[in-house]
Amino acid sequence: MKRPIRSLTLAYLVVTTAVASTVPRPARAASTADLDRDSGAALTKLYARQPVAKMLGQKARGILVFPTMVKAGFMFGGQIGEGALRKKGKVAGYYNSVAASYGFQAGVQKFGYALFFMSDTALDQLDATRGFEVGVGPSLVVVDEGIGRSITSNTITSDVYAFIFDQKGLMAGMGIQGSKITRINK
């Protein structure tokens, strides 16, 4: 009986140490110049790696880019990051993305993601509510390499396409997650 408790305690200490060592201190919000630069660079890198992202970008009404998200958890988890909404190549607003999760999970991960809003209706819904909830509202497709190969300019039927990129670290497990995106004033 003592052995499982020791194992859980050790696992908790390892994850806590990993989280503490990867979280930048002091925590500060990115400046508008940082978000402008980082969101543009992340989008350029995504276009180079995923040609379908570039094709979607040419047709999108707006692209919300979160260049750096940090996710950490042990049983309870969370993720946070800031991003910029780009319309016609220019920044049109700033947003934060926050998610909480519960379930069997452990680890720390850093990644970025971009949401391609393909219709004015989907883009309008981003600000129409008190926070855009991923998975609620417009239809969302997460694009991986397999799906990416099958998307053409004639098969774009969803309101929002999501690309996850630059994943670093390790986050394992399964759980229930809710994510919310809210406009912020910068």
OpenMM code with the backbone's topology and positions (N, CA, C; nanometers):
from openmm import Vec3, app, unit

residues = "MET LYS ARG PRO ILE ARG SER LEU THR LEU ALA TYR LEU VAL VAL THR THR ALA VAL ALA SER THR VAL PRO ARG PRO ALA ARG ALA ALA SER THR ALA ASP LEU ASP ARG ASP SER GLY ALA ALA LEU THR LYS LEU TYR ALA ARG GLN PRO VAL ALA LYS MET LEU GLY GLN LYS ALA ARG GLY ILE LEU VAL PHE PRO THR MET VAL LYS ALA GLY PHE MET PHE GLY GLY GLN ILE GLY GLU GLY ALA LEU ARG LYS LYS GLY LYS VAL ALA GLY TYR TYR ASN SER VAL ALA ALA SER TYR GLY PHE GLN ALA GLY VAL GLN LYS PHE GLY TYR ALA LEU PHE PHE MET SER ASP THR ALA LEU ASP GLN LEU ASP ALA THR ARG GLY PHE GLU VAL GLY VAL GLY PRO SER LEU VAL VAL VAL ASP GLU GLY ILE GLY ARG SER ILE THR SER ASN THR ILE THR SER ASP VAL TYR ALA PHE ILE PHE ASP GLN LYS GLY LEU MET ALA GLY MET GLY ILE GLN GLY SER LYS ILE THR ARG ILE ASN LYS".split()
positions = [
    Vec3(0.0815, -0.1192, 0.0000),
    Vec3(0.0000, 0.0000, 0.0000),
    Vec3(0.0859, 0.1256, 0.0000),
    Vec3(0.1979, 0.1247, 0.0703),
    Vec3(0.2832, 0.2425, 0.0767),
    Vec3(0.3533, 0.2684, -0.0559),
    Vec3(0.3812, 0.1638, -0.1326),
    Vec3(0.4529, 0.1790, -0.2589),
    Vec3(0.3755, 0.2642, -0.3598),
    Vec3(0.2432, 0.2417, -0.3823),
    Vec3(0.1689, 0.3281, -0.4756),
    Vec3(0.1660, 0.4735, -0.4299),
    Vec3(0.1568, 0.4976, -0.3000),
    Vec3(0.1557, 0.6349, -0.2499),
    Vec3(0.2899, 0.7007, -0.2764),
    Vec3(0.3992, 0.6281, -0.2548),
    Vec3(0.5324, 0.6829, -0.2845),
    Vec3(0.5466, 0.7139, -0.4327),
    Vec3(0.4966, 0.6234, -0.5170),
    Vec3(0.5055, 0.6447, -0.6623),
    Vec3(0.4276, 0.7686, -0.7042),
    Vec3(0.3075, 0.7843, -0.6501),
    Vec3(0.2269, 0.9026, -0.6831),
    Vec3(0.2933, 1.0294, -0.6310),
    Vec3(0.3495, 1.0218, -0.5103),
    Vec3(0.4183, 1.1378, -0.4536),
    Vec3(0.5383, 1.1747, -0.5383),
    Vec3(0.6159, 1.0761, -0.5786),
    Vec3(0.7326, 1.1007, -0.6631),
    Vec3(0.6902, 1.1601, -0.7972),
    Vec3(0.5860, 1.1049, -0.8590),
    Vec3(0.5374, 1.1570, -0.9869),
    Vec3(0.4920, 1.3023, -0.9718),
    Vec3(0.4221, 1.3318, -0.8626),
    Vec3(0.3764, 1.4681, -0.8379),
    Vec3(0.4949, 1.5636, -0.8238),
    Vec3(0.5962, 1.5231, -0.7505),
    Vec3(0.7144, 1.6069, -0.7323),
    Vec3(0.7874, 1.6315, -0.8634),
    Vec3(0.7978, 1.5286, -0.9464),
    Vec3(0.8651, 1.5435, -1.0756),
    Vec3(0.7899, 1.6419, -1.1648),
    Vec3(0.6581, 1.6268, -1.1734),
    Vec3(0.5778, 1.7164, -1.2568),
    Vec3(0.5806, 1.8586, -1.2018),
    Vec3(0.5696, 1.8738, -1.0704),
    Vec3(0.5741, 2.0066, -1.0098),
    Vec3(0.7067, 2.0751, -1.0377),
    Vec3(0.8163, 2.0015, -1.0250),
    Vec3(0.9482, 2.0571, -1.0539),
    Vec3(0.9592, 2.0959, -1.2008),
    Vec3(0.9086, 2.0098, -1.2886),
    Vec3(0.9138, 2.0398, -1.4322),
    Vec3(0.8335, 2.1639, -1.4655),
    Vec3(0.7150, 2.1755, -1.4072),
    Vec3(0.6308, 2.2936, -1.4319),
    Vec3(0.7000, 2.4182, -1.3804),
    Vec3(0.7533, 2.4123, -1.2596),
    Vec3(0.8189, 2.5289, -1.2004),
    Vec3(0.9403, 2.5727, -1.2812),
    Vec3(1.0108, 2.4780, -1.3405),
    Vec3(1.1318, 2.5140, -1.4149),
    Vec3(1.1022, 2.5660, -1.5549),
    Vec3(0.9842, 2.5386, -1.6091),
    Vec3(0.9539, 2.5835, -1.7450),
    Vec3(0.8695, 2.7097, -1.7507),
    Vec3(0.8100, 2.7493, -1.6408),
    Vec3(0.7279, 2.8694, -1.6404),
    Vec3(0.8192, 2.9902, -1.6264),
    Vec3(0.8171, 3.0818, -1.7233),
    Vec3(0.9036, 3.1989, -1.7160),
    Vec3(0.8670, 3.2887, -1.5978),
    Vec3(0.9664, 3.3455, -1.5372),
    Vec3(0.9453, 3.4374, -1.4253),
    Vec3(1.0183, 3.5662, -1.4539),
    Vec3(0.9712, 3.6831, -1.4218),
    Vec3(0.8343, 3.7008, -1.3767),
    Vec3(0.7384, 3.6877, -1.4947),
    Vec3(0.6182, 3.6377, -1.4668),
    Vec3(0.5196, 3.6208, -1.5727),
    Vec3(0.4765, 3.7587, -1.6196),
    Vec3(0.4831, 3.7818, -1.7480),
    Vec3(0.4401, 3.9104, -1.8012),
    Vec3(0.3657, 3.8858, -1.9303),
    Vec3(0.2722, 3.9706, -1.9571),
    Vec3(0.1976, 3.9601, -2.0817),
    Vec3(0.2855, 4.0127, -2.1951),
    Vec3(0.2676, 3.9540, -2.3101),
    Vec3(0.3429, 3.9973, -2.4273),
    Vec3(0.2974, 4.1374, -2.4684),
    Vec3(0.3913, 4.2166, -2.5189),
    Vec3(0.3555, 4.3495, -2.5685),
    Vec3(0.2893, 4.3346, -2.7051),
    Vec3(0.2261, 4.4416, -2.7514),
    Vec3(0.1638, 4.4367, -2.8835),
    Vec3(0.2694, 4.4141, -2.9916),
    Vec3(0.3865, 4.4742, -2.9756),
    Vec3(0.4936, 4.4540, -3.0742),
    Vec3(0.5377, 4.3078, -3.0770),
    Vec3(0.5480, 4.2457, -2.9582),
    Vec3(0.5851, 4.1042, -2.9507),
    Vec3(0.4800, 4.0171, -3.0197),
    Vec3(0.3526, 4.0422, -2.9891),
    Vec3(0.2450, 3.9634, -3.0492),
    Vec3(0.2380, 3.9835, -3.2001),
    Vec3(0.2546, 4.1068, -3.2459),
    Vec3(0.2545, 4.1339, -3.3905),
    Vec3(0.3650, 4.0541, -3.4592),
    Vec3(0.4858, 4.0663, -3.4060),
    Vec3(0.6029, 3.9991, -3.4644),
    Vec3(0.5894, 3.8464, -3.4555),
    Vec3(0.5577, 3.7955, -3.3364),
    Vec3(0.5534, 3.6508, -3.3151),
    Vec3(0.4396, 3.5839, -3.3913),
    Vec3(0.3234, 3.6494, -3.4003),
    Vec3(0.2123, 3.5891, -3.4745),
    Vec3(0.2431, 3.5848, -3.6239),
    Vec3(0.3063, 3.6893, -3.6751),
    Vec3(0.3449, 3.6909, -3.8169),
    Vec3(0.4494, 3.5858, -3.8475),
    Vec3(0.5491, 3.5727, -3.7603),
    Vec3(0.6547, 3.4726, -3.7798),
    Vec3(0.5983, 3.3310, -3.7701),
    Vec3(0.5088, 3.3082, -3.6748),
    Vec3(0.4488, 3.1750, -3.6588),
    Vec3(0.3662, 3.1382, -3.7823),
    Vec3(0.2922, 3.2342, -3.8348),
    Vec3(0.2105, 3.2091, -3.9536),
    Vec3(0.2990, 3.1800, -4.0755),
    Vec3(0.4064, 3.2540, -4.0909),
    Vec3(0.5003, 3.2304, -4.2015),
    Vec3(0.5600, 3.0905, -4.1925),
    Vec3(0.5992, 3.0502, -4.0717),
    Vec3(0.6561, 2.9169, -4.0513),
    Vec3(0.5518, 2.8074, -4.0784),
    Vec3(0.4270, 2.8308, -4.0336),
    Vec3(0.3196, 2.7355, -4.0583),
    Vec3(0.2945, 2.7205, -4.2079),
    Vec3(0.2918, 2.8310, -4.2818),
    Vec3(0.2709, 2.8265, -4.4262),
    Vec3(0.3813, 2.7455, -4.4946),
    Vec3(0.5052, 2.7587, -4.4480),
    Vec3(0.6168, 2.6851, -4.5080),
    Vec3(0.6047, 2.5345, -4.4834),
    Vec3(0.5505, 2.4966, -4.3695),
    Vec3(0.5400, 2.3539, -4.3339),
    Vec3(0.4113, 2.2896, -4.3836),
    Vec3(0.3044, 2.3670, -4.3933),
    Vec3(0.1728, 2.3146, -4.4304),
    Vec3(0.1157, 2.3956, -4.5469),
    Vec3(0.1387, 2.3531, -4.6695),
    Vec3(0.0875, 2.4288, -4.7846),
    Vec3(-0.0638, 2.4529, -4.7793),
    Vec3(-0.1388, 2.3594, -4.7201),
    Vec3(-0.2839, 2.3778, -4.7116),
    Vec3(-0.3171, 2.4970, -4.6215),
    Vec3(-0.2340, 2.5258, -4.5220),
    Vec3(-0.2560, 2.6424, -4.4359),
    Vec3(-0.2442, 2.7706, -4.5177),
    Vec3(-0.1471, 2.7752, -4.6062),
    Vec3(-0.1310, 2.8937, -4.6915),
    Vec3(-0.2525, 2.9113, -4.7822),
    Vec3(-0.3019, 2.8006, -4.8380),
    Vec3(-0.4202, 2.8059, -4.9244),
    Vec3(-0.5415, 2.8553, -4.8450),
    Vec3(-0.5590, 2.8044, -4.7226),
    Vec3(-0.6698, 2.8489, -4.6385),
    Vec3(-0.6520, 2.9958, -4.5998),
    Vec3(-0.5279, 3.0361, -4.5726),
    Vec3(-0.4987, 3.1737, -4.5351),
    Vec3(-0.5380, 3.2731, -4.6431),
    Vec3(-0.5248, 3.2330, -4.7687),
    Vec3(-0.5611, 3.3215, -4.8798),
    Vec3(-0.7114, 3.3416, -4.8893),
    Vec3(-0.7901, 3.2467, -4.8379),
    Vec3(-0.9359, 3.2547, -4.8448),
    Vec3(-1.0007, 3.2947, -4.7131),
    Vec3(-0.9250, 3.2912, -4.6034),
    Vec3(-0.9803, 3.3178, -4.4705),
    Vec3(-1.0202, 3.4645, -4.4538),
    Vec3(-1.1269, 3.4862, -4.3780),
    Vec3(-1.1711, 3.6217, -4.3438),
    Vec3(-1.0858, 3.6792, -4.2314),
    Vec3(-1.0278, 3.5904, -4.1522),
    Vec3(-0.9397, 3.6298, -4.0429),
    Vec3(-0.8660, 3.5086, -3.9904),
    Vec3(-0.7467, 3.5304, -3.9370),
    Vec3(-0.6659, 3.4221, -3.8820),
    Vec3(-0.6224, 3.4633, -3.7418),
    Vec3(-0.6613, 3.3846, -3.6439),
    Vec3(-0.6246, 3.4110, -3.5056),
    Vec3(-0.5064, 3.3206, -3.4711),
    Vec3(-0.3918, 3.3828, -3.4442),
    Vec3(-0.2673, 3.3090, -3.4225),
    Vec3(-0.2228, 3.3240, -3.2776),
    Vec3(-0.2062, 3.2105, -3.2111),
    Vec3(-0.1497, 3.2059, -3.0766),
    Vec3(-0.0109, 3.1443, -3.0911),
    Vec3(0.0945, 3.2272, -3.0990),
    Vec3(0.2280, 3.1741, -3.1261),
    Vec3(0.2843, 3.0870, -3.0140),
    Vec3(0.2468, 3.1151, -2.8888),
    Vec3(0.2994, 3.0371, -2.7772),
    Vec3(0.1914, 3.0128, -2.6730),
    Vec3(0.1575, 2.8868, -2.6566),
    Vec3(0.0666, 2.8431, -2.5513),
    Vec3(0.1478, 2.7562, -2.4560),
    Vec3(0.1207, 2.7666, -2.3275),
    Vec3(0.1856, 2.6814, -2.2286),
    Vec3(0.0772, 2.5997, -2.1609),
    Vec3(0.0987, 2.4682, -2.1586),
    Vec3(0.0033, 2.3752, -2.0990),
    Vec3(0.0771, 2.2921, -1.9951),
    Vec3(0.0189, 2.2790, -1.8768),
    Vec3(0.0800, 2.1987, -1.7714),
    Vec3(-0.0308, 2.1366, -1.6881),
    Vec3(-0.0001, 2.0211, -1.6313),
    Vec3(-0.1001, 1.9613, -1.5455),
    Vec3(-0.0554, 1.8345, -1.4782),
    Vec3(-0.1209, 1.8067, -1.3695),
    Vec3(-0.1135, 1.6792, -1.3009),
    Vec3(-0.2517, 1.6600, -1.2400),
    Vec3(-0.3310, 1.5747, -1.2990),
    Vec3(-0.4717, 1.5533, -1.2690),
    Vec3(-0.5522, 1.6767, -1.3142),
    Vec3(-0.5301, 1.7923, -1.2529),
    Vec3(-0.5902, 1.9173, -1.2997),
    Vec3(-0.4867, 1.9853, -1.3888),
    Vec3(-0.5334, 2.0437, -1.4965),
    Vec3(-0.4385, 2.1088, -1.5863),
    Vec3(-0.4936, 2.2391, -1.6392),
    Vec3(-0.4062, 2.3115, -1.7049),
    Vec3(-0.4489, 2.4361, -1.7649),
    Vec3(-0.3534, 2.4777, -1.8749),
    Vec3(-0.4009, 2.5642, -1.9591),
    Vec3(-0.3164, 2.6214, -2.0636),
    Vec3(-0.3544, 2.7666, -2.0821),
    Vec3(-0.2551, 2.8443, -2.1242),
    Vec3(-0.2783, 2.9874, -2.1400),
    Vec3(-0.1841, 3.0425, -2.2466),
    Vec3(-0.2283, 3.1458, -2.3143),
    Vec3(-0.1452, 3.2144, -2.4121),
    Vec3(-0.2187, 3.3331, -2.4700),
    Vec3(-0.1437, 3.4179, -2.5390),
    Vec3(-0.2016, 3.5342, -2.6045),
    Vec3(-0.1731, 3.5286, -2.7533),
    Vec3(-0.2638, 3.5889, -2.8309),
    Vec3(-0.2466, 3.5865, -2.9747),
    Vec3(-0.3018, 3.7107, -3.0412),
    Vec3(-0.2875, 3.7121, -3.1725),
    Vec3(-0.3318, 3.8268, -3.2526),
    Vec3(-0.4221, 3.7795, -3.3656),
    Vec3(-0.5281, 3.8553, -3.3890),
    Vec3(-0.6163, 3.8309, -3.5017),
    Vec3(-0.5619, 3.9089, -3.6197),
    Vec3(-0.5390, 3.8395, -3.7293),
    Vec3(-0.4841, 3.9028, -3.8491),
    Vec3(-0.5904, 3.8998, -3.9590),
    Vec3(-0.6114, 4.0166, -4.0186),
    Vec3(-0.7023, 4.0296, -4.1328),
    Vec3(-0.6254, 4.0967, -4.2445),
    Vec3(-0.6228, 4.0334, -4.3595),
    Vec3(-0.5521, 4.0873, -4.4759),
    Vec3(-0.4073, 4.1226, -4.4430),
    Vec3(-0.3428, 4.0381, -4.3623),
    Vec3(-0.2016, 4.0556, -4.3299),
    Vec3(-0.1706, 4.1533, -4.2185),
    Vec3(-0.2730, 4.2198, -4.1647),
    Vec3(-0.2511, 4.3186, -4.0585),
    Vec3(-0.3206, 4.2743, -3.9298),
    Vec3(-0.2648, 4.3135, -3.8167),
    Vec3(-0.3240, 4.2794, -3.6877),
    Vec3(-0.4493, 4.3639, -3.6655),
    Vec3(-0.5598, 4.2960, -3.6297),
    Vec3(-0.6876, 4.3637, -3.6101),
    Vec3(-0.7375, 4.3531, -3.4654),
    Vec3(-0.6640, 4.2847, -3.3797),
    Vec3(-0.7056, 4.2713, -3.2401),
    Vec3(-0.6214, 4.1689, -3.1679),
    Vec3(-0.6343, 4.1684, -3.0353),
    Vec3(-0.5558, 4.0784, -2.9511),
    Vec3(-0.6492, 3.9947, -2.8642),
    Vec3(-0.6086, 3.8711, -2.8381),
    Vec3(-0.6926, 3.7753, -2.7672),
    Vec3(-0.6091, 3.6922, -2.6720),
    Vec3(-0.6779, 3.6376, -2.5688),
    Vec3(-0.6114, 3.5367, -2.4888),
    Vec3(-0.6900, 3.4068, -2.5003),
    Vec3(-0.6214, 3.2989, -2.4787),
    Vec3(-0.6813, 3.1663, -2.4833),
    Vec3(-0.6494, 3.0981, -2.3512),
    Vec3(-0.7533, 3.0517, -2.2847),
    Vec3(-0.7383, 2.9859, -2.1554),
    Vec3(-0.8177, 2.8566, -2.1602),
    Vec3(-0.7591, 2.7517, -2.1060),
    Vec3(-0.8290, 2.6237, -2.1002),
    Vec3(-0.7990, 2.5575, -1.9669),
    Vec3(-0.8962, 2.4822, -1.9205),
    Vec3(-0.8784, 2.4027, -1.7996),
    Vec3(-0.9186, 2.2603, -1.8319),
    Vec3(-0.8552, 2.1664, -1.7637),
    Vec3(-0.8874, 2.0265, -1.7893),
    Vec3(-0.8790, 1.9466, -1.6604),
    Vec3(-0.9467, 1.8351, -1.6618),
    Vec3(-0.9455, 1.7453, -1.5479),
    Vec3(-0.9426, 1.6027, -1.6010),
    Vec3(-0.8621, 1.5197, -1.5395),
    Vec3(-0.8557, 1.3802, -1.5794),
    Vec3(-0.7161, 1.3269, -1.5561),
    Vec3(-0.6923, 1.2078, -1.6026),
    Vec3(-0.5608, 1.1478, -1.5878),
    Vec3(-0.4663, 1.2149, -1.6860),
    Vec3(-0.3775, 1.2988, -1.6348),
    Vec3(-0.2845, 1.3729, -1.7196),
    Vec3(-0.1649, 1.4161, -1.6374),
    Vec3(-0.0525, 1.4307, -1.7034),
    Vec3(0.0681, 1.4792, -1.6367),
    Vec3(0.1640, 1.5307, -1.7419),
    Vec3(0.2305, 1.6414, -1.7121),
    Vec3(0.3340, 1.6910, -1.8008),
    Vec3(0.3276, 1.8401, -1.8240),
    Vec3(0.4170, 1.8837, -1.9108),
    Vec3(0.4285, 2.0236, -1.9494),
    Vec3(0.4505, 2.0273, -2.1002),
    Vec3(0.3837, 2.1183, -2.1667),
    Vec3(0.3969, 2.1286, -2.3112),
    Vec3(0.3859, 2.2745, -2.3535),
    Vec3(0.4579, 2.3072, -2.4588),
    Vec3(0.4520, 2.4396, -2.5197),
    Vec3(0.4167, 2.4178, -2.6662),
    Vec3(0.3269, 2.4985, -2.7188),
    Vec3(0.2856, 2.4837, -2.8586),
    Vec3(0.2227, 2.6135, -2.9060),
    Vec3(0.1918, 2.6194, -3.0327),
    Vec3(0.1192, 2.7313, -3.0894),
    Vec3(0.0004, 2.6783, -3.1672),
    Vec3(-0.0964, 2.7638, -3.1915),
    Vec3(-0.2059, 2.7219, -3.2797),
    Vec3(-0.2647, 2.8418, -3.3515),
    Vec3(-0.3262, 2.8108, -3.4648),
    Vec3(-0.3889, 2.9138, -3.5474),
    Vec3(-0.5288, 2.8683, -3.5853),
    Vec3(-0.6236, 2.9608, -3.5782),
    Vec3(-0.7612, 2.9354, -3.6199),
    Vec3(-0.7883, 3.0177, -3.7455),
    Vec3(-0.8290, 2.9501, -3.8513),
    Vec3(-0.8593, 3.0152, -3.9789),
    Vec3(-1.0114, 3.0276, -3.9885),
    Vec3(-1.0628, 3.1509, -3.9804),
    Vec3(-1.2064, 3.1773, -3.9885),
    Vec3(-1.2415, 3.1973, -4.1350),
    Vec3(-1.3233, 3.1067, -4.1889),
    Vec3(-1.3498, 3.1047, -4.3321),
    Vec3(-1.4740, 3.1840, -4.3732),
    Vec3(-1.5530, 3.2272, -4.2758),
    Vec3(-1.6733, 3.3039, -4.3109),
    Vec3(-1.6850, 3.4252, -4.2186),
    Vec3(-1.7564, 3.5254, -4.2661),
    Vec3(-1.7805, 3.6440, -4.1832),
    Vec3(-1.8624, 3.6069, -4.0600),
    Vec3(-1.9558, 3.5132, -4.0748),
    Vec3(-2.0393, 3.4706, -3.9630),
    Vec3(-1.9546, 3.4100, -3.8518),
    Vec3(-1.8614, 3.3231, -3.8882),
    Vec3(-1.7734, 3.2617, -3.7882),
    Vec3(-1.6856, 3.3670, -3.7220),
    Vec3(-1.6349, 3.4592, -3.8004),
    Vec3(-1.5496, 3.5653, -3.7462),
    Vec3(-1.6293, 3.6580, -3.6546),
    Vec3(-1.7535, 3.6900, -3.6937),
    Vec3(-1.8388, 3.7746, -3.6098),
    Vec3(-1.8671, 3.7092, -3.4755),
    Vec3(-1.8789, 3.5780, -3.4751),
    Vec3(-1.9087, 3.5065, -3.3511),
    Vec3(-1.7916, 3.5124, -3.2522),
    Vec3(-1.6723, 3.5377, -3.3011),
    Vec3(-1.5552, 3.5491, -3.2149),
    Vec3(-1.5748, 3.6587, -3.1105),
    Vec3(-1.6358, 3.7695, -3.1487),
    Vec3(-1.6567, 3.8807, -3.0558),
    Vec3(-1.8021, 3.8975, -3.0113),
    Vec3(-1.8937, 3.8227, -3.0710),
    Vec3(-2.0356, 3.8394, -3.0390),
    Vec3(-2.0701, 3.7890, -2.8991),
    Vec3(-1.9946, 3.6934, -2.8491),
    Vec3(-2.0214, 3.6391, -2.7159),
    Vec3(-1.9143, 3.6890, -2.6200),
    Vec3(-1.9294, 3.6587, -2.4949),
    Vec3(-1.8264, 3.6947, -2.3960),
    Vec3(-1.7188, 3.5871, -2.3945),
    Vec3(-1.6583, 3.5668, -2.5076),
    Vec3(-1.5546, 3.4652, -2.5196),
    Vec3(-1.5990, 3.3548, -2.6131),
    Vec3(-1.5194, 3.3293, -2.7111),
    Vec3(-1.5431, 3.2254, -2.8107),
    Vec3(-1.5018, 3.0930, -2.7487),
    Vec3(-1.5931, 2.9982, -2.7406),
    Vec3(-1.5602, 2.8688, -2.6828),
    Vec3(-1.5343, 2.7704, -2.7954),
    Vec3(-1.4140, 2.7140, -2.7949),
    Vec3(-1.3780, 2.6191, -2.8988),
    Vec3(-1.4667, 2.4966, -2.8846),
    Vec3(-1.5267, 2.4554, -2.9953),
    Vec3(-1.6152, 2.3408, -2.9938),
    Vec3(-1.7617, 2.3791, -2.9799),
    Vec3(-1.7901, 2.5069, -2.9570),
    Vec3(-1.9268, 2.5556, -2.9458),
    Vec3(-1.9446, 2.6598, -3.0556),
    Vec3(-2.0507, 2.6507, -3.1310),
    Vec3(-2.0748, 2.7503, -3.2353),
    Vec3(-2.0335, 2.6993, -3.3715),
    Vec3(-1.9505, 2.7772, -3.4432),
    Vec3(-1.9152, 2.7386, -3.5797),
    Vec3(-1.8474, 2.6020, -3.5835),
    Vec3(-1.8644, 2.5315, -3.6949),
    Vec3(-1.8001, 2.4007, -3.7066),
    Vec3(-1.6493, 2.4188, -3.7163),
    Vec3(-1.5765, 2.3356, -3.6420),
    Vec3(-1.4321, 2.3463, -3.6312),
    Vec3(-1.3690, 2.2160, -3.6780),
    Vec3(-1.2643, 2.2264, -3.7602),
    Vec3(-1.1879, 2.1104, -3.8053),
    Vec3(-1.0437, 2.1310, -3.7640),
    Vec3(-0.9883, 2.0363, -3.6875),
    Vec3(-0.8465, 2.0396, -3.6537),
    Vec3(-0.7732, 1.9703, -3.7673),
    Vec3(-0.6797, 2.0412, -3.8292),
    Vec3(-0.6115, 1.9902, -3.9466),
    Vec3(-0.4778, 1.9290, -3.9068),
    Vec3(-0.4621, 1.8009, -3.9397),
    Vec3(-0.3318, 1.7355, -3.9247),
    Vec3(-0.2832, 1.7018, -4.0649),
    Vec3(-0.1696, 1.6358, -4.0746),
    Vec3(-0.1141, 1.6087, -4.2076),
    Vec3(-0.2072, 1.5245, -4.2939),
    Vec3(-0.2767, 1.4279, -4.2345),
    Vec3(-0.3677, 1.3430, -4.3113),
    Vec3(-0.4834, 1.4205, -4.3705),
    Vec3(-0.5493, 1.5004, -4.2871),
    Vec3(-0.6611, 1.5822, -4.3355),
    Vec3(-0.6094, 1.6886, -4.4312),
    Vec3(-0.4932, 1.7449, -4.3999),
    Vec3(-0.4357, 1.8512, -4.4820),
    Vec3(-0.4175, 1.8110, -4.6270),
    Vec3(-0.3834, 1.6852, -4.6498),
    Vec3(-0.3633, 1.6385, -4.7879),
    Vec3(-0.4938, 1.6330, -4.8663),
    Vec3(-0.6066, 1.6201, -4.7951),
    Vec3(-0.7341, 1.6050, -4.8656),
    Vec3(-0.8102, 1.7362, -4.8817),
    Vec3(-0.7617, 1.8444, -4.8244),
    Vec3(-0.8304, 1.9734, -4.8369),
    Vec3(-0.7840, 2.0431, -4.9646),
    Vec3(-0.8804, 2.0831, -5.0442),
    Vec3(-0.8517, 2.1622, -5.1641),
    Vec3(-0.9414, 2.2855, -5.1592),
    Vec3(-0.9210, 2.3766, -5.2510),
    Vec3(-1.0048, 2.4973, -5.2530),
    Vec3(-1.1513, 2.4625, -5.2771),
    Vec3(-1.1790, 2.3451, -5.3324),
    Vec3(-1.3171, 2.3033, -5.3564),
    Vec3(-1.3791, 2.2279, -5.2388),
    Vec3(-1.2976, 2.1860, -5.1410),
    Vec3(-1.3506, 2.1075, -5.0290),
    Vec3(-1.3572, 2.1865, -4.8986),
    Vec3(-1.3387, 2.3164, -4.9042),
    Vec3(-1.3476, 2.3993, -4.7838),
    Vec3(-1.4952, 2.4163, -4.7499),
    Vec3(-1.5394, 2.3470, -4.6463),
    Vec3(-1.6806, 2.3534, -4.6089),
    Vec3(-1.7022, 2.3923, -4.4635),
    Vec3(-1.5994, 2.3926, -4.3823),
    Vec3(-1.6148, 2.4248, -4.2410),
    Vec3(-1.5956, 2.5738, -4.2179),
    Vec3(-1.6461, 2.6194, -4.1047),
    Vec3(-1.6373, 2.7607, -4.0689),
    Vec3(-1.4987, 2.7982, -4.0174),
    Vec3(-1.4356, 2.7052, -3.9423),
    Vec3(-1.3074, 2.7333, -3.8786),
    Vec3(-1.2167, 2.6110, -3.8937),
    Vec3(-1.0926, 2.6366, -3.9311),
    Vec3(-0.9903, 2.5317, -3.9376),
    Vec3(-0.8818, 2.5655, -3.8366),
    Vec3(-0.8362, 2.4653, -3.7630),
    Vec3(-0.7341, 2.4857, -3.6600),
    Vec3(-0.6089, 2.4066, -3.6944),
    Vec3(-0.4939, 2.4716, -3.6779),
    Vec3(-0.3637, 2.4071, -3.6953),
    Vec3(-0.2871, 2.4203, -3.5644),
    Vec3(-0.2316, 2.3115, -3.5168),
    Vec3(-0.1463, 2.3129, -3.3984),
    Vec3(-0.0039, 2.2929, -3.4480),
    Vec3(0.0909, 2.3719, -3.3952),
    Vec3(0.2273, 2.3661, -3.4459),
    Vec3(0.3292, 2.3879, -3.3343),
    Vec3(0.4547, 2.3590, -3.3649),
    Vec3(0.5697, 2.3801, -3.2743),
    Vec3(0.5503, 2.3187, -3.1360),
    Vec3(0.5014, 2.1948, -3.1326),
    Vec3(0.4822, 2.1288, -3.0042),
    Vec3(0.6166, 2.0864, -2.9457),
    Vec3(0.6377, 2.1224, -2.8175),
    Vec3(0.7582, 2.0855, -2.7445),
    Vec3(0.7164, 2.0431, -2.6053),
    Vec3(0.7852, 1.9452, -2.5510),
    Vec3(0.7534, 1.8969, -2.4176),
    Vec3(0.6702, 1.7714, -2.4268),
    Vec3(0.6209, 1.7289, -2.3138),
    Vec3(0.5438, 1.6060, -2.3082),
    Vec3(0.4227, 1.6257, -2.2193),
    Vec3(0.3069, 1.5969, -2.2739),
    Vec3(0.1825, 1.6012, -2.1990),
    Vec3(0.1089, 1.4744, -2.2331),
    Vec3(0.0853, 1.3907, -2.1343),
    Vec3(0.0203, 1.2633, -2.1595),
    Vec3(-0.1048, 1.2522, -2.0755),
    Vec3(-0.2000, 1.1776, -2.1277),
    Vec3(-0.3202, 1.1494, -2.0515),
    Vec3(-0.4449, 1.1755, -2.1300),
    Vec3(-0.5555, 1.1656, -2.0592),
    Vec3(-0.6844, 1.1936, -2.1205),
    Vec3(-0.7720, 1.2610, -2.0163),
    Vec3(-0.8574, 1.3467, -2.0637),
    Vec3(-0.9426, 1.4179, -1.9698),
    Vec3(-1.0445, 1.5020, -2.0424),
    Vec3(-1.1172, 1.5792, -1.9656),
    Vec3(-1.2195, 1.6676, -2.0182),
    Vec3(-1.1611, 1.8080, -2.0195),
    Vec3(-1.1755, 1.8777, -2.1326),
    Vec3(-1.1147, 2.0099, -2.1438),
    Vec3(-1.2144, 2.1087, -2.2011),
    Vec3(-1.2081, 2.2306, -2.1512),
    Vec3(-1.2853, 2.3400, -2.2051),
    Vec3(-1.1900, 2.4533, -2.2376),
    Vec3(-1.2104, 2.5188, -2.3507),
    Vec3(-1.1201, 2.6252, -2.3940),
    Vec3(-1.2017, 2.7495, -2.4284),
    Vec3(-1.1501, 2.8655, -2.3883),
    Vec3(-1.2214, 2.9899, -2.4141),
    Vec3(-1.1242, 3.0950, -2.4668),
    Vec3(-1.1674, 3.1662, -2.5688),
    Vec3(-1.0874, 3.2726, -2.6305),
    Vec3(-1.1616, 3.4038, -2.6102),
    Vec3(-1.0906, 3.5026, -2.5566),
    Vec3(-1.1519, 3.6310, -2.5243),
    Vec3(-1.0678, 3.7460, -2.5774),
    Vec3(-1.1347, 3.8470, -2.6315),
    Vec3(-1.0641, 3.9663, -2.6795),
    Vec3(-1.0074, 4.0429, -2.5598),
    Vec3(-0.8867, 4.0938, -2.5759),
    Vec3(-0.8231, 4.1731, -2.4702),
    Vec3(-0.7818, 4.3083, -2.5271),
    Vec3(-0.7742, 4.4061, -2.4425),
    Vec3(-0.7304, 4.5394, -2.4822),
    Vec3(-0.5810, 4.5510, -2.4557),
    Vec3(-0.5090, 4.5907, -2.5553),
    Vec3(-0.3634, 4.6087, -2.5429),
    Vec3(-0.3288, 4.7483, -2.5841),
] * unit.nanometer
topology = app.Topology()
chain = topology.addChain("A")
for resn in residues:
    res = topology.addResidue(resn, chain)
    for name in ("N", "CA", "C"):
        topology.addAtom(name, app.Element.getBySymbol(name[0]), res)
